[in-house]
Amino acid sequence: MTYALLQTSLTPPPIEALQRAFRSSDSLSAADAIFVVDDAFGILARDLPGDEAQHIAASLANENVAVELVAEGDLPRLPDAEVFASVQMREDCIRLFNAREDVTDIPYKGLRLLGVGYDREDVRFEIIFGDAVLRFHTTLNNLHFHHSPEFNGRSPGEKLLLLVRRIRQLAPHIILNRGAATLCSGAPVEHVEDFVSYPRTSAFFEEIIWLLWHARKADTETSQD
């Protein structure tokens, strides 16, 4: 069984603490700490043998850096994405259209997570339904609003900004990744890419997995109360 090292918050750990913890690792080196900190969006390392993961965690604990050891099999698995090309906000659901104009209606109450992130190529837009049961994906360059005339007359970035805020309004329970939360903060946004940037696509998805893991953990604790 292998393990992942999860952060307890999205605050990046000190690079010096990681360098010291990684020196005795067979899977990671002190030099890797630079890249790990840059990608610290919830998951510091994955697929570590149990004894190695425990050793790194103990070393980080001595540096006052708290981490969680989670079995790889217990982490949420993102399903393959259904690609959509257009969207319509309805009274009780968000309606998604694919390139063939096939329709999928997603009730607002079932929306779990909304992720927005610029990965140096395009702005990704992800919707997770349920406990990672369904995943829907598009990009800003491929998203059209011809089913949403209320967004007419605005730039693509402005349309995306309004869409994210509208989803949050209609589904206030939805989990937001850092990019989506930034767009919902109310601050003026001129170029959406500047506000939702991630160093790599992997960081974007690791943050989503981290958020889903903590939401699942909270649900379990609530059900046990």
C-alpha positions, -999 to +999 in steps of 0.1 A: +000+000+000+013+034-009+004+068+007+000+104-002+012+133+020-016+159+022-013+194+036-036+204+064-040+238+047-032+253+014-003+274+029+029+262+013+053+246+038+088+262+043+112+249+017+139+244+042+117+220+062+110+200+031+146+198+022+155+184+056+126+159+055+135+147+020+172+141+026+166+106+040+139+097+014+145+072-014+118+087-035+125+124-030+156+145-027+163+179-012+164+193-047+128+182-052+117+205-024+118+235-048+093+218-072+071+205-043+067+240-028+059+254-062+032+227-066+019+228-030-018+229-038-028+204-012-008+173-020+030+173-013+038+138-025+021+107-038+027+069-041+051+068-011+058+035+007+042+035+041+074+036+062+089+064+040+057+084+042+057+081+080+093+091+083+088+123+062+056+131+081+075+128+114+104+149+102+079+176+091+061+174+124+094+182+141+095+213+119+059+223+130+046+213+095+015+192+099+006+167+072-019+139+068-010+104+056-037+091+033-037+058+016-037+063-022-068+041-025-088+064-002-082+096-022-111+107-045-107+096-080-117+121-107-139+104-134-133+110-170-148+144-180-178+150-201-169+179-224-195+207-228-194+237-251-223+259-239-242+266-208-276+278-197-286+288-161-322+276-154-344+279-124-334+246-108-304+233-127-275+242-149-280+230-184-249+219-203-247+214-241-220+195-258-208+202-293-237+182-308-262+202-287-270+172-266-283+184-232-274+174-197-293+190-167-274+192-134-295+201-104-279+229-083-283+209-052-261+181-066-232+204-075-202+196-054-172+216-067-164+244-091-129+247-104-114+275-125-077+277-134-053+290-160-026+264-168-005+285-192-025+273-222-062+280-215-086+287-186-100+254-175-135+252-161-145+221-141-178+211-125-179+181-101-213+165-093-218+145-062-189+128-045-168+129-077-196+109-094-196+130-126-172+156-139-178+182-167-151+202-184-146+230-208-121+258-215-127+295-220-117+293-256-142+265-263-171+279-241-199+296-259-228+316-245-254+315-273-278+298-249-273+326-223-283+359-239-279+376-205-242+375-210-243+393-244-221+423-250-193+412-227-158+398-232-152+361-228-134+367-195-163+388-182-188+361-192-168+335-173-166+357-143-204+363-143-210+326-148-189+316-118-206+342-096-240+331-108-234+294-101-222+304-066-253+324-061-276+295-071-255+268-054-242+285-022-230+252-008-206+245-037-169+241-030-147+266-048-111+260-057-087+289-053-094+303-088-131+302-085-130+317-050-109+346-063-135+353-091-163+352-065-145+376-041-161+406-056-128+423-067-127+438-102-112+414-127-099+428-160-080+397-174-093+365-158-061+346-166-042+369-142-064+359-113-067+321-117-032+310-127-017+276-116+020+267-122+009+234-138-022+215-147-012+189-121-014+215-094-049+225-105-061+189-103-043+181-070-061+210-054-094+197-065-086+162-052-075+178-019-107+198-016-129+168-023-109+147+002-115+173+030-152+176+020-156+138+022-138+137+055-161+165+069-192+146+057-180+114+074-173+132+107-207+149+105-225+116+099-208+101+130-219+129+153 
